[in-house]
Amino acid sequence: VAWSSITGDAIMTCTARCLQPTTLVRWNSQELHEQMQTDKDFGYRFMKLTSAVLAKRLVATRLQLLDLF
């Protein structure tokens, strides 16, 4: 949730509803962007992990769409 804040886009495109007890991680996107600019190694690792999660979600969505047809 809130991938838009990582990329800097202003448009929020999703919501979530927790069905069981959940821990929420929250960060200030401005501070996160500044940290990634200051510490390039951190920024690289953060975006690498983020892109891996997004890639898995895109594959899952693609497979769901294939099941529709």
Phi, psi and omega in degrees: 000141176073035175300331182301326181289335178287318183277346179095000177288146182272346185270121175273132189241000181212164175225170179216152175226125182276132180258355178211167179306133188221148174260127179261132175255128183231140176218160175275117186297326177298314179294322178297314178298319178296319179296320179292327177288322181286315182248091185298326179295315176299314180300318179297311181296320180298311181290328176296314178294319179298316181292328177295318178295316179296321179297318178298320179292323178295320177297315179299318178296317179300316180295323177295319179294321177298325178294334180289333182254000000 
